[in-house]
Amino acid sequence: MTPEEVGRRVVALLAPVEATASVSGGQGYARATVDVPSSSWADALRAARDDARLACDFFDWLSAVDELATGFDVVAHLWSTRHRHGVLLRTRVPRESPSVVSVVGLYPGAAWHERETHEMFGIDFTGHPGLAPLLLPPEFEGHPLRKEFVLASRVAKPWPGAKEPGESEAGGGRRAVRPPGVPAPGEWGSTPTPAGAAGAGEGPRGGTPARPARERPARPAPGARAGRTSGDGDEGGTA
């Protein structure tokens, strides 16, 4: 089945539920993408698994996307080992109470994916047997993949940014832009000393500048030593 046919098949199986199908990617990477209401999330994955024409028996992955004010998109990719086609199923949950039913009963392999999505985005998967922390320590506070989460490492270290091709260090012409996740100065924490400011070139002890690295001597060309005669370079030799 083509990606278009896979998408239309999923939509037909969910009728009268309002679902929309599209195709993401292109050529060999094209996938049917079907958006479903959160109330039909488990029904959509079950239909893709149990329908003989779809037969998506392999659970690939599940994650989420932070869409800011509009909520979170929960996305799962399924694959058919028999028919060699896949489908992306997607649903949106509100930011105020992000929750969707767990699909561990349909695909046991989704257990770790739902645990990771829960701790990284704060999305609740109702019916999951245990949403214990998977990657972060138990005392960690917050959800680091939410876009409003402050990345402290970007405040503690200078942000190098990116240079346009051909842009020189002294040429300038690029407006300083605060990287994502770093608050404005004075809003939170401390800001690092920018490169070139007073004290930026001091050594680790705050005294003299750091000693420059010594250059290594060039290695002689292969055979250069073997080609020397016994009298080459000897002091006091006669002509």
MIZAZA-564456 format. One record per atom (N, C-alpha, C): x, y, z. Coordinates in pm, whole numbers, plus 50000, padded with zeros to 5 digits. Example, Ala and Ser with C-alpha at 12.3 -4.5 7.8 and 13.67 -1.06 7.14 Angstrom:
513194943150780
512304955050780
513204967050780
512854977550708
513674989450714
512905000350787
! end
This chain:
500844988150000
500005000050000
500885012550000
500475022549928
501185035349927
500885042850056
501685052950092
501375060750212
499985066950208
499565071550091
498225077350080
497155066850111
497345054750061
496375044050086
496365039950233
497535039550295
497595036250437
496835046550519
497045059350490
496345069950564
494845069050547
494395067150424
492935066250400
492345053950470
493115043150476
492615031050541
492415033250691
493365039850756
493225042550899
492025051550926
491845061850844
490725070950862
489405063450845
489335054450745
488105046750723
487805037450839
488825031550899
488605022451011
488115029751136
488455042551149
488065050251268
486725057251252
486155057251133
484875064051110
483825058551206
482965067551261
482745081551227
483635091551302
484675086751369
485595095951438
486285104851334
486365117751365
487005127151273
488525125751282
489115120451177
490565118951167
490995124051031
492185129451024
492715134750898
494025127850865
494235125550737
495435118650691
496235127650598
497545126650607
498465133750519
499695125050500
500635129950420
501875122550396
503045131450435
503925126350519
505125133650559
506335127250493
507385135250477
508575130050412
508385129150262
509265121850197
509185120450053
509955108450004
509625103949886
510255092549821
510245080349914
511425074449938
511475062450020
511195064950166
511195077650210
510945081050349
509525085850373
508675085250274
507305089950288
506535081050386
505755087350472
504945080150569
503565086350575
502575077750592
501235082550619
501195088250760
500645100150776
500495106550907
499015108850931
498505103251039
497075103951069
496895110851203
496155122051203
495845129351324
494495124751377
494475120951504
493245115751565
492975123151695
491715123651741
491425129551872
492065121251983
492395127652093
493035120352202
492145109252258
490835111052249
489915100652297
489965088052212
490475089052090
490545077451999
491985072651980
492895076852069
494305073452053
494535058252054
494045051552155
494235037052162
493495029952049
492305034752011
491555028551902
492325029451771
493015040551749
493765042051625
494925032151618
495665030551728
496765020951728
496265006651717
495115003651778
494554990251768
494104987251625
493484997051560
493034994951422
494224992451330
495315000051348
496484998151263
497134984651288
497014979451408
497604966451439
496754954851390
495434955651409
494574944051387
494034942951245
493994953951170
493474953151034
494424945050946
493864935750868
494704926750788
495454934250679
494874944850626
495544952350519
496654961350573
496534965450698
497574973850758
498604965050831
498144956950924
498984947150995
500254953451052
500104964751121
501254971451181
501574964551313
502324953751304
502604945351419
503834949651497
504614959051445
505854963051511
505734977351563
505914978851696
505934992151757
507344997651746
507495009051679
508815014951656
509215024551767
508455035451784
508785045151888
507585053851919
507675060852032
506645070452075
507365081952144
506925094152115
507495106052178
506465117352172
506925129552197
506025141052197
506755153152140
505975163352106
506485176152056
505775187152132
506545196552184
505965207952256
505525218452154
504215220652145
503665230452052
503245243252125
503855245652241
503625257752321
502155259352357
501535270552322
500185273452371
499145263452324
499395256852211
498395247552159
498475233852223
499475231152306
499555218452376
500735210052332
500595196952346
501645187552310
501095177552207
501935174452108
501605163852014
502265150952060
501485140652082
502005127352110
502035119651978
503185114251943
503385107951813
503905093751832
503355084351757
503825070551759
504015065751616
505075058051594
505335052451461
505215037251469
504365031951383
504145017451373
504615012451238
504964999651231
505514993951109
504934979951087
504704976650961
504214963350924
505374955150870
505734944650943
506814935950895
506374927350778
505074925950758
504564917750648
504444925850519
503884937850529
503624945950409
504684956650385
505604958550480
506694968150463
506204982450443
505254986650525
504845000650526
504665005050670
504715018250690
504575023650824
503515034350830
503195038650953
502215049250972
502595057151098
502485070351088
502665079251202
501285083051255
501025079751380
499775083551443
500065094851540
499225105151538
499495117251616
498205122351679
498335126751805
497205132751874
497715144451957
496845153951986
497225165952061
496505166152196
497275169152301
496715170052436
496915184252487
495995189352569
496105203352616
497275205152711
497805217152713
498945220152799
498555220352947
497335224452975
496905225653114
496815212053182
496345202053112
496205188553169
496595178253062
497885176953033
498315167752927
498185153152971
497245146252910
496995132452948
496415124952829
496845112452815
496315103852710
496425089452762
495585080752710
495565066952758
496835059752715
497315050952801
498505042952770
498165032052668
499145028652584
498955018052484
499855006052514
500305004952641
501144993652678
500394980352661
499084980652682
498294968552663
498274963752519
498454973052424
498484969352282
499904965952237
500834974152277
502244972352243
503064973152371
503454962052430
504234962552555
505534970452541
506084971152421
507304978752400
507144993652421
505904998452431
505675012752451
505915017052596
506155007652686
506265010952829
507405020752854
508595018052803
509725026952827
509545040252754
508955040152635
508755052452560
507795061752634
506745056152693
505795064352768
506425069652897
507275061752959
507965066553079
508895078353045
509635077052936
510525087952897
509735100452861
508645098952785
507835110452747
507185116852869
506835108752966
506225114053089
507215122853164
508465118253183
509405126153261
509995137753183
510065136853050
510645147652972
509635158552938
508355154952923
507335164752885
506245166652991
506165157753088
505115158953189
503765154253141
503715145653041
502445140252989
502095127553066
500865126653113
500415115053189
499815104653094
500215092153112
499665081153033
498835072553127
497525074953125
496645068053218
496605053153186
496685045153291
496675030753276
498055024653264
499095032853260
500455027453254
500775020353385
501425008853381
501685001353505
502635008253601
503475017453555
504395024253647
505215034853577
504845047653594
505565058553528
506715063353616
507595054253655
508745057853736
509795064653648
510675073053707
511735079453628
512565069153553
512905072553430
513665063353346
515095068253324
515265081253297
516585086653265
517095096653369
516195103353438
516575113853532
516545108753675
517355114653763
517315110453903
515975114053967
515555106854069
514235109354130
514085123454184
515185129854227
515065143254286
515025154254181
515125150954052
515115161153947
513745167753940
513745181053926
512495188653919
512315194553780
511105193453727
510815199153596
510875188853485
510565193553364
510525185053245
511425191353139
512635186153120
513655193253041
513365194752893
512415187452835
512135189152693
510965198552667
510425204452773
509455215152751
510215227852711
509625235652623
510345247052570
510535258252670
509755258452778
509965268952877
510995264952981
511515252852975
512485248253074
513805255653055
514335261653163
515585269253155
516765259653156
517605260453054
518795252053046
519925259153120
520215254753241
521195261553325
522585261053263
522925250553188
524265249653131
524505260753029
523455266052969
523635276852873
523835290352942
523515291053069
523805303053145
525215302253205
525625290253246
526925288553308
528065289553208
527815285853082
528855286152980
528485296252872
529505302852814
529205311852702
528635304052586
527675310052520
527045303652404
527825307452278
528425297552209
529265301252094
528485306251974
527235302351963
526465306551846
526955299851719
526555304951606
526945299451477
527335310751386
528335308551303
528825318551210
528325315451069
527975326150998
527615324450860
528865321450777
528745314150666
529925311250583
530605324150537
531915324850559
532675336550517
532685347950615
531965346850725
531925357750822
533165357150910
533915368050919
535135368250996
534835371851140
535835369351224
535675372551366
535525387551390
536275395651312
536255410151333
535235417251245
534685410151149
533785416651056
532475420851116
532025413051216
530755416451281
529595415051183
528635424151195
527475423651108
526435413751154
526625407551269
525675397851319
525175402351456
523895403951469
523325408551595
523325397251697
523745400251817
523785390051922
522355385751956
522115372951952
520795367451981
520915358052099
520065359652198
520105350852314
519615337152274
520355326552304
519965313052262
518715308352334
518005298752278
516795293552343
517125287652479
516275290152577
516455284652710
517255293452804
517775304752757
518555313752842
517745326252869
517475329652995
516695341653025
517505354153002
516815365552999
517485378452983
518315381353107
519395389453092
520225392753208
519395398953320
519615394053440
518895399053556
517625391553587
517155382953495
515925375653519
516155363053602
517265356153576
517515343653647
519005340853644
519575337053758
520965332953764
521915344153728
523065340353678
524095349853639
524465347653494
525005357953433
525395356953293
526905356153284
527465348353191
528905347153180
529535359753124
530835361553152
531575372853098
531775370852950
531355380152865
531515378152722
532965378152681
533265371252570
534625370652521
535095384652483
536335388052520
536885401152488
536685411352597
535875408052701
535665417652809
536855417252904
536865426653000
537985427453094
538075414453172
539285408753176
539495396453251
539235384053171
538685385353048
538355373452972
539595366252924
540735373552907
541945367252857
542895363152966
542505364153096
543385360553203
543505345553216
544585341353278
544815327253298
543895321653403
544005308753433
543095302453529
543215308053669
544385314253706
544535319853840
544245334753845
543825340853734
543505354953732
544725363653722
545925358153691
547135365953682
547485368753537
548635363753495
549085366053358
548285357753261
548235362053135
547515354053035
548085340053024
547235330952980
547655317052966
548795316052866
549745306952892
550895305252806
550475299152673
550905304852561
550515299052432
551155285352413
550465277052339
550975263652313
552185264252221
553195255652248
554385255352165
554115247652037
554705252251930
554545245551802
555495233751794
555025222751743
555865211051725
556675212551597
557955208251597
558755209351474
558195200451365
558405205151243
557905197451130
558655184351118
557945173851086
558545160751070
559255160050934
560525154950929
561235154350799
560535145050702
560735147950575
560115139750472
560685125750474
559905115650434
560405101850432
561665100650346
562705094150401
563925092050326
564925103250336
564555114350405
565475125750413
566725122150490
566565114250602
567725110550682
568555099850611
567885090750544
568605080050477
569445085350363
569085096850304
569805102150189
571035110050224
571305112350356
572475120050396
573725111550388
574845117650348
576135110650345
576865113250475
577935105950498
578645107350624
579275120750642
579595127950533
580235140850546
579295152550547
577975150250526
577035161250521
576865167550657
577045180850661
576765188250783
577855187350887
579005180350862
580065179550962
580845192650964
581075197751083
581845210151096
583335207351074
583995216551007
585415215550985
585795206650869
584845202350789
585145193650676
585865201250567
586625194550483
587345200650371
586555198950245
586795207850149
586125207150023
586715196049941
! end
